[in-house]
Amino acid sequence: MSDLDHPPFEHLEIQDLFHLAQHPDSIVWEPFRDGVEIHRLYGDGVSGPTAALLRFRKQAKVPLHVHEGYEHLLILAGSQRDANGVLKAGTLRVHPPGTQHSAISEAGCIVLAIYEKPVRFVE
């Protein structure tokens, strides 16, 4: 069996995820896009499935991208907006394969993003 058949951990558990969103500096963030930082839970965002926390600073954007597989977004704190409307804290949205969007957070937000397959950035 390959390494892809077995994740590098027995299981992943984050207790009180909304508390984590209220204390974002308790984890290590890395640059992702201008004004957006990432904390990867698993995957590299290049191949295979990925889960990550994204922290948007005020007015930060993620450019237009296409979903090659399902994307699940859970807004943990703040809000973000795309062409489909505003997502507030506690909202779960699923983007099916083939959909595309860009996102902005006017006030900032923290999002749990789970990708079945890597996204393809258009811009």
NORJO-V810522 format. One record per residue. N is the residue number from 0. RES is the residue in one letter. BURIAL is b if it has 16 or more other C-alpha atoms within 10 Angstrom, else e. Layout:
n=N res=RES burial=BURIAL
n=N res=RES burial=BURIAL
This chain:
n=0 res=M burial=e
n=1 res=S burial=e
n=2 res=D burial=e
n=3 res=L burial=e
n=4 res=D burial=e
n=5 res=H burial=e
n=6 res=P burial=e
n=7 res=P burial=e
n=8 res=F burial=e
n=9 res=E burial=e
n=10 res=H burial=e
n=11 res=L burial=e
n=12 res=E burial=e
n=13 res=I burial=e
n=14 res=Q burial=e
n=15 res=D burial=e
n=16 res=L burial=e
n=17 res=F burial=b
n=18 res=H burial=e
n=19 res=L burial=b
n=20 res=A burial=b
n=21 res=Q burial=e
n=22 res=H burial=e
n=23 res=P burial=e
n=24 res=D burial=e
n=25 res=S burial=e
n=26 res=I burial=e
n=27 res=V burial=e
n=28 res=W burial=b
n=29 res=E burial=e
n=30 res=P burial=e
n=31 res=F burial=e
n=32 res=R burial=e
n=33 res=D burial=e
n=34 res=G burial=b
n=35 res=V burial=b
n=36 res=E burial=b
n=37 res=I burial=b
n=38 res=H burial=b
n=39 res=R burial=b
n=40 res=L burial=b
n=41 res=Y burial=b
n=42 res=G burial=b
n=43 res=D burial=e
n=44 res=G burial=b
n=45 res=V burial=e
n=46 res=S burial=e
n=47 res=G burial=e
n=48 res=P burial=b
n=49 res=T burial=b
n=50 res=A burial=b
n=51 res=A burial=b
n=52 res=L burial=b
n=53 res=L burial=b
n=54 res=R burial=b
n=55 res=F burial=b
n=56 res=R burial=b
n=57 res=K burial=e
n=58 res=Q burial=e
n=59 res=A burial=b
n=60 res=K burial=b
n=61 res=V burial=b
n=62 res=P burial=e
n=63 res=L burial=e
n=64 res=H burial=b
n=65 res=V burial=b
n=66 res=H burial=b
n=67 res=E burial=b
n=68 res=G burial=b
n=69 res=Y burial=b
n=70 res=E burial=b
n=71 res=H burial=b
n=72 res=L burial=b
n=73 res=L burial=b
n=74 res=I burial=b
n=75 res=L burial=b
n=76 res=A burial=b
n=77 res=G burial=b
n=78 res=S burial=b
n=79 res=Q burial=b
n=80 res=R burial=b
n=81 res=D burial=e
n=82 res=A burial=e
n=83 res=N burial=e
n=84 res=G burial=e
n=85 res=V burial=e
n=86 res=L burial=b
n=87 res=K burial=b
n=88 res=A burial=b
n=89 res=G burial=e
n=90 res=T burial=e
n=91 res=L burial=e
n=92 res=R burial=e
n=93 res=V burial=e
n=94 res=H burial=b
n=95 res=P burial=e
n=96 res=P burial=e
n=97 res=G burial=e
n=98 res=T burial=e
n=99 res=Q burial=b
n=100 res=H burial=b
n=101 res=S burial=b
n=102 res=A burial=b
n=103 res=I burial=b
n=104 res=S burial=b
n=105 res=E burial=b
n=106 res=A burial=e
n=107 res=G burial=b
n=108 res=C burial=b
n=109 res=I burial=b
n=110 res=V burial=b
n=111 res=L burial=b
n=112 res=A burial=b
n=113 res=I burial=b
n=114 res=Y burial=b
n=115 res=E burial=b
n=116 res=K burial=b
n=117 res=P burial=b
n=118 res=V burial=b
n=119 res=R burial=e
n=120 res=F burial=e
n=121 res=V burial=e
n=122 res=E burial=e
